[in-house]
Amino acid sequence: MNRPRRPALLLAPLLLAAVVPVRAATLSAMDDSLPPPLPNPSPITDHFAFDAGFFWGRVSTFGQINPGKGAPGTPLSGESDLGLTNQVYQPRFELMIRLEQRGRLRVDFLDVRRNGEVQLANSIQYGDQAFAAGQTLQSTIDWRQMDITYTYSFLRGERYELGAGLGVHLIEAQAIAQVPSTPQRVDYSQAGPFASAALDGTFLISSRWSLNARAQYLKLTVNSFTGLLEDYRADLQYRWRRNFAVGASYEHAEDEVVMRNHDPSGTVRLTFNGPQLFVRVSY
């Protein structure tokens, strides 16, 4: 004798047919609510970055400080004539903040302080002070600079970025020359802002390697003042982890100030060249 089917068994296929679409709809809604995947990490997608490195550079210094009256000052090489070191071995730091998608704000620092002592082979005129041959001359040249640069990326894709903008450079320089244990001493200092036009670009070689370069330049003459600033840098970065990269760079920079019809007047020029190794922390 056949037993009658139970009502539960008869309803099972209907319940399964109803549950499966609901389950599928629920999973689809969950997928839509998930955040989109993060973009591949690179200098193009970094919103904030901090670079810390060590600079193995060389510096060349030229100066001519003229007195208020009389013969012009003696042209001097800070390294050859004043005994200053031509080596600049020091840490370097830089911050980068991305403003929305295409703006980049970069802040970096340079602080070079050098002292020298030499017995003069020839007499020199250093501003209003004359130093005789045979005297022991102690000298100090300090150069401090903070750069704030904004660029807007008019070209930006998955593997490239190129921006242009403006840099503001806050510069403070001081030069001291003196003969120990005598009143013979000269101390000149100058501080002020300077501007430059800037280019900043990135190209992704692969998912982990990137080539980055930037340039800043401006030569400006206003009345009796002429200023020149140029700074070129290129680096190669390897993205070891999403928020951590290592890199090597090379930089060439030159700063020059010419003052005419002033007391004192003259020319000061500093040139920096050298490589740098750095680490980059970013997100």
Backbone as CSV, one residue per row, in Angstrom:
resi,resn,N_x,N_y,N_z,CA_x,CA_y,CA_z,C_x,C_y,C_z
1,MET,0.861,-1.195,0.000,0.000,0.000,0.000,0.900,1.248,0.000
2,ASN,0.635,2.200,-0.915,1.427,3.445,-0.965,0.985,4.399,0.127
3,ARG,2.035,4.928,0.815,1.743,5.914,1.844,1.544,7.291,1.210
4,PRO,0.662,8.115,1.723,0.481,9.478,1.186,1.691,10.360,1.507
5,ARG,2.033,11.241,0.565,3.192,12.142,0.802,2.863,13.163,1.886
6,ARG,3.902,13.446,2.651,3.724,14.437,3.708,3.684,15.844,3.110
7,PRO,2.923,16.715,3.693,2.831,18.091,3.175,4.183,18.798,3.127
8,ALA,5.081,18.526,4.147,6.385,19.204,4.188,7.227,18.844,2.980
9,LEU,7.151,17.525,2.595,7.947,17.110,1.447,7.425,17.735,0.166
10,LEU,6.136,17.928,0.092,5.564,18.556,-1.096,5.951,20.029,-1.193
11,LEU,6.122,20.699,-0.043,6.450,22.132,-0.049,7.952,22.417,-0.197
12,ALA,8.797,21.402,0.000,10.244,21.617,-0.022,10.732,22.216,-1.335
13,PRO,10.337,21.693,-2.515,10.823,22.323,-3.755,10.393,23.764,-3.888
14,LEU,9.172,24.088,-3.417,8.707,25.471,-3.527,9.525,26.393,-2.641
15,LEU,9.853,25.928,-1.424,10.664,26.744,-0.509,12.063,26.965,-1.057
16,LEU,12.672,25.915,-1.626,14.014,26.043,-2.192,14.033,27.031,-3.339
17,ALA,13.005,26.981,-4.187,12.939,27.903,-5.322,12.797,29.346,-4.872
18,ALA,12.146,29.542,-3.720,11.975,30.911,-3.222,13.216,31.430,-2.534
19,VAL,13.961,30.536,-1.843,15.110,30.952,-1.062,16.300,31.297,-1.945
20,VAL,16.505,30.521,-3.007,17.693,30.724,-3.845,17.747,32.123,-4.447
21,PRO,16.641,32.643,-5.053,16.724,34.021,-5.570,16.966,35.052,-4.488
22,VAL,16.360,34.833,-3.299,16.592,35.785,-2.205,18.050,35.781,-1.791
23,ARG,18.639,34.597,-1.708,20.049,34.475,-1.337,20.946,35.160,-2.379
24,ALA,20.638,34.933,-3.632,21.422,35.548,-4.697,21.302,37.070,-4.663
25,ALA,20.080,37.553,-4.420,19.884,38.999,-4.352,20.643,39.600,-3.175
26,THR,20.672,38.883,-2.039,21.392,39.371,-0.859,22.885,39.469,-1.126
27,LEU,23.479,38.431,-1.767,24.914,38.452,-2.079,25.240,39.571,-3.057
28,SER,24.352,39.788,-4.031,24.580,40.869,-4.997,24.587,42.224,-4.305
29,ALA,23.661,42.426,-3.360,23.618,43.685,-2.627,24.866,43.878,-1.785
30,MET,25.380,42.762,-1.178,26.599,42.851,-0.391,27.784,43.212,-1.268
31,ASP,27.837,42.637,-2.492,28.939,42.964,-3.391,28.917,44.442,-3.772
32,ASP,27.715,44.976,-3.997,27.619,46.377,-4.367,28.037,47.309,-3.234
33,SER,27.873,46.855,-1.977,28.206,47.701,-0.840,29.680,47.662,-0.482
34,LEU,30.462,46.717,-1.044,31.882,46.643,-0.732,32.621,47.826,-1.353
35,PRO,33.650,48.344,-0.653,34.414,49.459,-1.219,35.187,49.019,-2.450
36,PRO,35.448,49.928,-3.381,36.217,49.557,-4.572,37.644,49.192,-4.195
37,PRO,38.306,48.376,-4.988,39.684,47.986,-4.673,40.613,49.191,-4.693
38,LEU,41.649,49.151,-3.845,42.602,50.238,-3.765,43.430,50.303,-5.045
39,PRO,43.776,51.518,-5.507,44.624,51.615,-6.694,46.032,51.135,-6.386
40,ASN,46.753,50.761,-7.427,48.127,50.322,-7.234,48.943,51.462,-6.626
41,PRO,49.702,51.183,-5.565,50.466,52.251,-4.909,51.598,52.754,-5.805
42,SER,51.754,54.055,-5.867,52.806,54.681,-6.669,52.850,56.157,-6.308
43,PRO,53.876,56.896,-6.756,53.880,58.345,-6.525,52.682,59.059,-7.143
44,ILE,52.019,58.428,-8.117,50.846,59.049,-8.740,49.624,58.964,-7.831
45,THR,49.528,57.906,-7.040,48.357,57.710,-6.189,48.596,58.085,-4.734
46,ASP,49.837,58.416,-4.341,50.119,58.807,-2.964,49.401,60.111,-2.620
47,HIS,48.723,60.127,-1.463,48.085,61.339,-0.974,48.987,62.093,0.008
48,PHE,49.903,61.390,0.646,50.847,61.996,1.574,52.128,61.178,1.519
49,ALA,53.264,61.856,1.542,54.543,61.150,1.504,55.578,61.922,2.310
50,PHE,56.430,61.176,2.992,57.545,61.745,3.736,58.816,61.035,3.278
51,ASP,59.752,61.808,2.742,61.032,61.273,2.283,62.122,61.665,3.275
52,ALA,62.929,60.677,3.667,64.081,60.925,4.533,65.289,60.274,3.874
53,GLY,66.326,61.059,3.642,67.481,60.529,2.937,68.774,61.120,3.437
54,PHE,69.861,60.689,2.803,71.190,61.208,3.127,71.844,61.650,1.835
55,PHE,72.364,62.883,1.856,72.899,63.538,0.671,74.416,63.528,0.719
56,TRP,75.041,62.937,-0.321,76.495,62.968,-0.474,76.816,63.982,-1.573
57,GLY,76.915,65.254,-1.189,77.057,66.286,-2.196,78.375,67.024,-2.118
58,ARG,78.602,67.803,-3.158,79.740,68.704,-3.207,79.226,70.104,-3.481
59,VAL,79.886,71.070,-2.890,79.442,72.454,-3.007,80.605,73.308,-3.488
60,SER,80.279,74.263,-4.327,81.244,75.223,-4.818,80.724,76.618,-4.494
61,THR,81.590,77.459,-3.909,81.183,78.781,-3.444,82.056,79.854,-4.091
62,PHE,81.407,80.843,-4.668,82.130,82.005,-5.196,81.540,83.255,-4.576
63,GLY,82.420,84.193,-4.183,81.943,85.430,-3.596,82.857,86.598,-3.908
64,GLN,82.258,87.754,-4.055,83.008,88.999,-4.199,82.200,90.083,-3.499
65,ILE,82.699,90.530,-2.353,82.015,91.538,-1.549,82.759,92.850,-1.706
66,ASN,82.079,93.836,-2.283,82.725,95.109,-2.587,82.529,96.101,-1.444
67,PRO,83.539,96.936,-1.180,83.366,97.975,-0.153,82.465,99.086,-0.667
68,GLY,82.063,99.943,0.250,81.204,101.051,-0.158,81.910,102.011,-1.091
69,LYS,83.201,102.196,-0.888,83.992,103.089,-1.735,85.324,102.428,-2.030
70,GLY,85.939,102.875,-3.113,87.264,102.389,-3.427,87.250,101.216,-4.376
71,ALA,88.353,100.459,-4.373,88.535,99.332,-5.285,87.538,98.222,-4.966
72,PRO,87.162,97.434,-5.975,86.222,96.336,-5.718,86.853,95.265,-4.834
73,GLY,85.974,94.442,-4.275,86.454,93.365,-3.434,87.179,92.293,-4.236
74,THR,87.916,91.449,-3.533,88.681,90.381,-4.175,87.769,89.207,-4.511
75,PRO,87.777,88.722,-5.765,87.015,87.504,-6.083,87.592,86.316,-5.314
76,LEU,86.715,85.566,-4.660,87.161,84.489,-3.779,86.427,83.195,-4.064
77,SER,87.160,82.107,-3.975,86.561,80.778,-3.910,86.538,80.358,-2.451
78,GLY,85.357,80.032,-1.945,85.265,79.659,-0.541,86.078,78.433,-0.206
79,GLU,86.205,77.517,-1.152,86.920,76.268,-0.897,88.428,76.447,-1.056
80,SER,88.873,77.143,-2.114,90.310,77.284,-2.375,90.951,78.391,-1.545
81,ASP,90.250,79.510,-1.385,90.863,80.676,-0.733,90.558,80.784,0.754
82,LEU,89.415,80.249,1.192,89.007,80.411,2.589,89.070,79.125,3.396
83,GLY,89.425,78.022,2.773,89.585,76.764,3.501,88.296,76.064,3.864
84,LEU,87.187,76.399,3.202,85.920,75.729,3.474,85.893,74.360,2.798
85,THR,85.253,73.408,3.438,85.125,72.095,2.833,84.195,72.151,1.632
86,ASN,84.469,71.322,0.643,83.588,71.239,-0.521,82.616,70.074,-0.418
87,GLN,82.572,69.428,0.753,81.708,68.275,0.954,80.466,68.672,1.748
88,VAL,79.326,68.163,1.310,78.057,68.382,2.012,77.455,67.010,2.273
89,TYR,77.755,66.445,3.434,77.203,65.156,3.825,76.198,65.408,4.937
90,GLN,74.922,65.239,4.640,73.909,65.588,5.620,72.581,64.929,5.290
91,PRO,71.701,64.772,6.296,70.355,64.254,6.036,69.511,65.294,5.314
92,ARG,68.549,64.811,4.535,67.603,65.667,3.823,66.196,65.137,4.061
93,PHE,65.216,66.051,4.141,63.835,65.672,4.404,62.915,66.408,3.438
94,GLU,61.798,65.740,3.120,60.837,66.347,2.202,59.435,65.826,2.499
95,LEU,58.450,66.717,2.403,57.041,66.368,2.570,56.303,66.618,1.259
96,MET,55.356,65.731,0.945,54.481,65.925,-0.202,53.049,65.681,0.232
97,ILE,52.169,66.627,-0.079,50.743,66.519,0.245,49.963,66.717,-1.048
98,ARG,49.096,65.766,-1.368,48.286,65.899,-2.576,46.999,66.632,-2.228
99,LEU,46.695,67.623,-3.031,45.488,68.420,-2.854,44.496,67.998,-3.932
100,GLU,43.410,67.338,-3.501,42.457,66.715,-4.405,43.203,65.715,-5.289
101,GLN,42.920,65.661,-6.589,43.523,64.641,-7.429,44.734,65.142,-8.211
102,ARG,44.774,66.413,-8.548,45.805,66.891,-9.458,46.796,67.865,-8.829
103,GLY,46.531,68.342,-7.629,47.436,69.285,-6.993,48.435,68.577,-6.093
104,ARG,49.683,69.048,-6.119,50.719,68.513,-5.234,51.468,69.672,-4.580
105,LEU,51.585,69.602,-3.256,52.316,70.595,-2.488,53.544,69.916,-1.894
106,ARG,54.736,70.452,-2.196,55.980,69.851,-1.738,56.743,70.854,-0.877
107,VAL,57.263,70.386,0.255,58.050,71.223,1.169,59.359,70.495,1.455
108,ASP,60.487,71.145,1.207,61.778,70.546,1.537,62.738,71.600,2.086
109,PHE,63.842,71.118,2.642,64.735,71.959,3.426,66.183,71.714,3.013
110,LEU,67.000,72.759,3.153,68.439,72.658,2.943,69.121,73.549,3.975
111,ASP,70.093,72.984,4.672,70.808,73.732,5.717,72.286,73.350,5.629
112,VAL,73.097,74.257,5.090,74.527,73.996,4.905,75.306,75.013,5.733
113,ARG,76.098,74.527,6.677,76.900,75.391,7.549,78.350,74.895,7.499
114,ARG,79.251,75.820,7.153,80.657,75.434,6.993,81.565,76.473,7.632
115,ASN,82.664,75.969,8.190,83.691,76.810,8.802,85.046,76.454,8.196
116,GLY,85.890,77.452,8.061,87.228,77.207,7.530,88.267,78.101,8.189
117,GLU,89.521,77.672,8.102,90.640,78.465,8.619,91.817,78.273,7.683
118,VAL,92.436,79.397,7.292,93.531,79.327,6.334,94.491,80.478,6.589
119,GLN,95.781,80.254,6.295,96.759,81.330,6.325,96.822,81.931,4.928
120,LEU,96.541,83.210,4.843,96.395,83.860,3.549,97.727,83.921,2.805
121,ALA,97.692,83.493,1.562,98.879,83.596,0.704,98.965,84.974,0.080
122,ASN,97.821,85.623,-0.112,97.781,86.961,-0.700,96.815,87.818,0.108
123,SER,96.988,89.104,0.049,96.053,90.008,0.722,94.727,90.001,-0.030
124,ILE,93.630,90.185,0.691,92.304,90.200,0.088,91.503,91.374,0.641
125,GLN,90.607,91.877,-0.188,89.663,92.911,0.233,88.301,92.247,0.363
126,TYR,87.800,92.177,1.582,86.535,91.497,1.885,85.568,92.558,2.386
127,GLY,84.810,93.147,1.473,83.958,94.257,1.859,84.794,95.453,2.270
128,ASP,84.484,96.040,3.401,85.236,97.208,3.891,86.485,96.826,4.664
129,GLN,86.754,95.544,4.795,87.889,95.095,5.610,88.975,94.495,4.713
130,ALA,90.218,94.907,4.942,91.362,94.355,4.216,92.110,93.383,5.134
131,PHE,92.436,92.223,4.587,93.209,91.211,5.313,94.535,91.028,4.591
132,ALA,95.635,91.083,5.362,96.975,91.049,4.775,97.455,89.617,4.591
133,ALA,98.357,89.451,3.640,98.973,88.142,3.417,99.719,87.710,4.675
134,GLY,99.636,86.425,4.989,100.280,85.874,6.171,99.374,85.798,7.382
135,GLN,98.260,86.533,7.397,97.332,86.459,8.519,96.537,85.152,8.477
136,THR,96.137,84.696,9.665,95.258,83.531,9.766,93.818,84.015,9.730
137,LEU,93.078,83.548,8.751,91.706,84.005,8.549,90.738,82.866,8.838
138,GLN,89.807,83.129,9.714,88.716,82.188,9.987,87.452,82.679,9.286
139,SER,86.757,81.767,8.655,85.568,82.161,7.892,84.428,81.189,8.149
140,THR,83.214,81.702,8.024,81.991,80.923,8.182,81.010,81.343,7.090
141,ILE,80.427,80.354,6.404,79.359,80.611,5.444,78.214,79.661,5.756
142,ASP,77.072,80.236,6.083,75.857,79.461,6.380,74.813,79.766,5.316
143,TRP,74.127,78.707,4.877,73.069,78.857,3.867,71.889,77.995,4.296
144,ARG,70.769,78.639,4.591,69.557,77.919,4.991,68.437,78.257,4.013
145,GLN,67.705,77.221,3.616,66.691,77.415,2.575,65.517,76.469,2.806
146,MET,64.298,77.003,2.730,63.079,76.200,2.760,62.311,76.465,1.482
147,ASP,61.938,75.393,0.791,61.237,75.502,-0.484,59.808,74.995,-0.331
148,ILE,58.849,75.785,-0.817,57.439,75.403,-0.839,56.986,75.485,-2.295
149,THR,56.614,74.342,-2.866,56.309,74.284,-4.299,54.943,73.655,-4.518
150,TYR,54.141,74.313,-5.329,52.832,73.768,-5.715,52.820,73.527,-7.225
151,THR,52.379,72.345,-7.628,52.214,72.033,-9.046,50.833,71.447,-9.278
152,TYR,50.289,71.748,-10.455,48.995,71.202,-10.883,49.249,70.285,-12.071
153,SER,48.757,69.053,-11.970,49.022,68.042,-12.994,48.046,68.205,-14.155
154,PHE,48.516,68.823,-15.219,47.673,68.986,-16.398,47.633,67.713,-17.244
155,LEU,48.578,66.790,-17.014,48.551,65.455,-17.616,48.592,64.433,-16.490
156,ARG,47.636,63.486,-16.499,47.611,62.471,-15.441,46.905,61.227,-15.947
157,GLY,47.582,60.096,-15.885,47.027,58.807,-16.277,47.468,57.733,-15.310
158,GLU,47.202,56.480,-15.632,47.566,55.391,-14.735,49.069,55.245,-14.598
159,ARG,49.835,55.614,-15.652,51.276,55.378,-15.625,52.097,56.664,-15.753
160,TYR,51.481,57.809,-15.812,52.252,59.035,-15.989,51.542,60.197,-15.315
161,GLU,52.334,61.213,-14.971,51.807,62.450,-14.401,52.804,63.563,-14.675
162,LEU,52.302,64.707,-15.109,53.160,65.852,-15.377,52.429,67.114,-14.931
163,GLY,53.083,67.880,-14.058,52.467,69.089,-13.529,53.389,70.286,-13.635
164,ALA,52.795,71.459,-13.578,53.538,72.720,-13.607,53.006,73.619,-12.505
165,GLY,53.859,74.495,-12.005,53.406,75.370,-10.927,54.453,76.388,-10.545
166,LEU,54.427,76.757,-9.282,55.245,77.859,-8.762,55.873,77.442,-7.445
167,GLY,57.128,77.834,-7.252,57.828,77.579,-6.002,58.191,78.872,-5.303
168,VAL,58.131,78.858,-3.986,58.567,79.988,-3.153,59.712,79.486,-2.285
169,HIS,60.825,80.200,-2.294,62.037,79.778,-1.592,62.394,80.840,-0.558
170,LEU,62.447,80.425,0.690,62.814,81.318,1.786,64.285,81.075,2.104
171,ILE,65.131,82.073,1.823,66.577,81.905,1.876,67.174,82.845,2.920
172,GLU,68.096,82.294,3.695,68.858,83.085,4.668,70.329,82.717,4.526
173,ALA,71.178,83.715,4.292,72.605,83.486,4.101,73.401,84.404,5.023
174,GLN,74.539,83.881,5.505,75.419,84.660,6.374,76.864,84.309,6.048
175,ALA,77.720,85.341,5.953,79.148,85.154,5.694,79.936,85.968,6.713
176,ILE,80.885,85.302,7.392,81.715,85.942,8.419,83.180,85.659,8.102
177,ALA,84.015,86.673,8.211,85.463,86.519,8.091,86.123,87.314,9.211
178,GLN,87.107,86.698,9.880,87.756,87.379,11.006,89.156,86.825,11.225
179,VAL,89.989,87.688,11.798,91.318,87.282,12.245,91.229,87.086,13.753
180,PRO,91.549,85.886,14.280,91.397,85.627,15.716,92.205,86.612,16.566
181,SER,91.590,86.997,17.687,92.232,87.856,18.696,92.541,89.255,18.170
182,THR,91.824,89.687,17.157,91.973,91.044,16.640,90.575,91.607,16.382
183,PRO,90.453,92.925,16.230,89.139,93.496,15.900,88.776,93.358,14.432
184,GLN,89.608,92.739,13.622,89.338,92.593,12.203,88.249,91.524,11.999
185,ARG,87.076,91.969,11.649,85.938,91.063,11.493,84.928,91.682,10.530
186,VAL,84.375,90.851,9.676,83.329,91.259,8.740,82.185,90.258,8.865
187,ASP,80.967,90.764,8.944,79.789,89.902,9.092,78.691,90.437,8.177
188,TYR,78.367,89.679,7.140,77.301,90.043,6.219,76.208,88.988,6.269
189,SER,74.967,89.426,6.253,73.840,88.496,6.250,72.728,89.058,5.395
190,GLN,71.949,88.163,4.829,70.844,88.557,3.965,69.766,87.482,4.052
191,ALA,68.502,87.898,4.053,67.383,86.959,4.103,66.244,87.512,3.263
192,GLY,65.502,86.612,2.626,64.368,87.051,1.831,63.793,85.928,1.006
193,PRO,62.629,86.174,0.378,61.984,85.155,-0.449,62.412,85.265,-1.905
194,PHE,62.266,84.167,-2.611,62.543,84.118,-4.037,61.561,83.137,-4.651
195,ALA,61.199,83.351,-5.905,60.213,82.497,-6.568,60.848,81.781,-7.761
196,SER,60.208,80.708,-8.217,60.672,79.984,-9.386,59.503,79.290,-10.059
197,ALA,59.643,79.034,-11.359,58.692,78.207,-12.096,59.092,76.746,-11.933
198,ALA,58.102,75.849,-11.842,58.383,74.460,-11.499,57.688,73.498,-12.450
199,LEU,58.371,72.370,-12.738,57.819,71.223,-13.437,58.073,69.987,-12.586
200,ASP,57.096,69.068,-12.550,57.209,67.871,-11.722,56.540,66.716,-12.456
201,GLY,57.290,65.623,-12.713,56.742,64.526,-13.496,57.073,63.159,-12.933
202,THR,56.217,62.176,-13.257,56.389,60.784,-12.830,56.022,59.863,-13.983
203,PHE,56.806,58.783,-14.152,56.482,57.743,-15.127,56.671,56.389,-14.462
204,LEU,55.632,55.542,-14.508,55.705,54.205,-13.923,56.330,53.249,-14.929
205,ILE,57.491,52.724,-14.581,58.152,51.746,-15.438,57.457,50.406,-15.341
206,SER,57.039,50.045,-14.114,56.296,48.810,-13.855,55.448,49.053,-12.615
207,SER,54.853,47.992,-12.079,54.004,48.153,-10.901,54.793,48.578,-9.666
208,ARG,56.108,48.342,-9.637,56.921,48.667,-8.459,57.973,49.739,-8.724
209,TRP,58.357,49.929,-9.974,59.417,50.876,-10.287,58.836,52.147,-10.891
210,SER,59.385,53.296,-10.481,58.947,54.576,-11.034,60.144,55.495,-11.216
211,LEU,60.063,56.312,-12.267,61.066,57.328,-12.550,60.427,58.687,-12.328
212,ASN,61.075,59.527,-11.508,60.523,60.831,-11.147,61.561,61.915,-11.429
213,ALA,61.109,63.048,-11.922,62.019,64.158,-12.220,61.298,65.474,-11.967
214,ARG,62.092,66.485,-11.635,61.528,67.815,-11.438,62.579,68.872,-11.757
215,ALA,62.102,70.057,-12.093,62.987,71.164,-12.434,62.360,72.464,-11.951
216,GLN,63.192,73.357,-11.419,62.751,74.687,-11.004,63.794,75.693,-11.457
217,TYR,63.303,76.819,-12.019,64.237,77.798,-12.578,63.586,79.173,-12.610
218,LEU,64.398,80.176,-12.308,63.997,81.564,-12.536,65.227,82.454,-12.394
219,LYS,65.378,83.357,-13.349,66.388,84.404,-13.262,65.666,85.729,-13.395
220,LEU,65.871,86.596,-12.415,65.080,87.812,-12.332,65.978,88.985,-11.967
221,THR,65.773,90.100,-12.655,66.486,91.337,-12.350,65.474,92.430,-12.030
222,VAL,65.608,93.027,-10.851,64.747,94.124,-10.430,65.652,95.248,-9.928
223,ASN,65.648,96.361,-10.676,66.496,97.503,-10.339,67.951,97.065,-10.221
224,SER,68.518,97.135,-9.022,69.932,96.805,-8.841,70.146,95.402,-8.276
225,PHE,69.106,94.572,-8.333,69.192,93.222,-7.776,68.966,92.201,-8.890
226,THR,69.810,91.174,-8.937,69.632,90.042,-9.844,69.725,88.758,-9.041
227,GLY,68.741,87.907,-9.214,68.731,86.626,-8.528,68.552,85.489,-9.513
228,LEU,69.241,84.391,-9.266,69.137,83.190,-10.088,68.940,81.991,-9.177
229,LEU,67.952,81.159,-9.506,67.757,79.904,-8.789,67.422,78.823,-9.805
230,GLU,68.163,77.731,-9.770,67.854,76.570,-10.594,68.102,75.309,-9.788
231,ASP,67.195,74.358,-9.950,67.256,73.122,-9.178,66.696,72.004,-10.044
232,TYR,67.514,70.977,-10.287,67.113,69.845,-11.118,67.377,68.554,-10.335
233,ARG,66.381,67.665,-10.355,66.530,66.411,-9.616,65.804,65.298,-10.353
234,ALA,66.419,64.116,-10.367,65.799,62.914,-10.926,66.029,61.767,-9.953
235,ASP,65.022,60.905,-9.781,65.181,59.770,-8.875,64.487,58.534,-9.439
236,LEU,64.958,57.392,-8.964,64.389,56.092,-9.302,63.914,55.461,-8.010
237,GLN,62.625,55.058,-7.948,62.039,54.504,-6.730,61.586,53.065,-6.950
238,TYR,61.746,52.270,-5.885,61.245,50.900,-5.879,60.233,50.766,-4.757
239,ARG,58.992,50.423,-5.092,57.915,50.297,-4.096,57.990,48.886,-3.507
240,TRP,58.653,48.793,-2.332,58.854,47.499,-1.690,57.563,47.004,-1.051
241,ARG,56.865,47.894,-0.372,55.564,47.603,0.226,54.600,48.710,-0.196
242,ARG,53.313,48.510,0.087,52.330,49.505,-0.341,52.656,50.890,0.195
243,ASN,53.098,50.981,1.438,53.352,52.281,2.062,54.831,52.563,2.283
244,PHE,55.699,51.845,1.587,57.134,52.007,1.832,57.890,51.813,0.528
245,ALA,58.788,52.761,0.237,59.608,52.681,-0.965,61.031,53.118,-0.644
246,VAL,61.961,52.676,-1.455,63.357,53.105,-1.356,63.750,53.680,-2.712
247,GLY,64.740,54.571,-2.703,65.115,55.189,-3.959,66.489,55.824,-3.919
248,ALA,66.957,56.205,-5.099,68.224,56.917,-5.265,67.981,58.080,-6.210
249,SER,68.620,59.207,-5.924,68.411,60.404,-6.735,69.740,61.105,-6.976
250,TYR,69.703,62.028,-7.960,70.841,62.914,-8.200,70.286,64.324,-8.368
251,GLU,70.976,65.312,-7.773,70.480,66.675,-7.770,71.582,67.657,-8.146
252,HIS,71.197,68.653,-8.924,72.069,69.790,-9.234,71.291,71.066,-8.924
253,ALA,71.888,71.947,-8.128,71.220,73.193,-7.757,72.242,74.319,-7.759
254,GLU,71.777,75.494,-8.175,72.639,76.683,-8.175,71.822,77.888,-7.732
255,ASP,72.388,78.680,-6.827,71.769,79.909,-6.334,72.784,81.040,-6.474
256,GLU,72.322,82.175,-6.992,73.216,83.312,-7.176,72.471,84.606,-6.862
257,VAL,73.154,85.499,-6.172,72.621,86.822,-5.847,73.660,87.858,-6.242
258,VAL,73.213,88.861,-6.996,74.085,89.966,-7.407,73.432,91.262,-6.929
259,MET,74.181,92.043,-6.135,73.704,93.339,-5.635,74.599,94.432,-6.200
260,ARG,73.958,95.426,-6.810,74.680,96.566,-7.376,74.187,97.856,-6.718
261,ASN,75.088,98.828,-6.638,74.750,100.151,-6.079,74.245,100.044,-4.636
262,HIS,74.813,99.097,-3.887,74.479,98.941,-2.471,75.766,98.952,-1.660
263,ASP,75.628,99.106,-0.371,76.768,99.031,0.531,76.441,98.009,1.631
264,PRO,76.978,96.776,1.583,77.926,96.323,0.562,77.213,95.872,-0.712
265,SER,77.991,95.742,-1.771,77.503,95.178,-3.018,78.372,93.978,-3.373
266,GLY,77.989,93.280,-4.433,78.808,92.152,-4.829,77.991,90.972,-5.314
267,THR,78.659,89.809,-5.351,78.079,88.587,-5.901,78.370,87.421,-4.960
268,VAL,77.363,86.586,-4.763,77.532,85.338,-4.026,76.850,84.242,-4.834
269,ARG,77.570,83.142,-5.070,77.014,82.035,-5.842,77.387,80.704,-5.193
270,LEU,76.394,79.847,-4.997,76.597,78.504,-4.453,76.066,77.484,-5.449
271,THR,76.830,76.416,-5.660,76.433,75.328,-6.549,76.531,74.015,-5.795
272,PHE,75.449,73.219,-5.852,75.397,71.928,-5.181,75.213,70.824,-6.224
273,ASN,75.919,69.713,-6.041,75.758,68.533,-6.888,75.938,67.302,-6.025
274,GLY,75.188,66.229,-6.342,75.456,64.993,-5.646,74.297,64.032,-5.618
275,PRO,74.588,62.769,-5.244,73.554,61.744,-5.145,72.938,61.697,-3.754
276,GLN,71.814,61.015,-3.662,71.113,60.846,-2.394,70.412,59.500,-2.388
277,LEU,70.479,58.808,-1.259,69.684,57.602,-1.010,68.590,57.972,-0.018
278,PHE,67.373,57.461,-0.236,66.271,57.869,0.628,65.250,56.754,0.762
279,VAL,64.443,56.882,1.816,63.277,56.014,2.025,62.052,56.900,1.985
280,ARG,60.932,56.296,1.561,59.686,57.063,1.389,58.567,56.317,2.092
281,VAL,57.901,57.008,3.011,56.738,56.472,3.702,55.530,57.257,3.190
282,SER,54.500,56.544,2.727,53.395,57.235,2.083,52.106,56.441,2.256
283,TYR,51.003,57.111,1.952,49.716,56.432,1.888,48.823,57.161,0.902
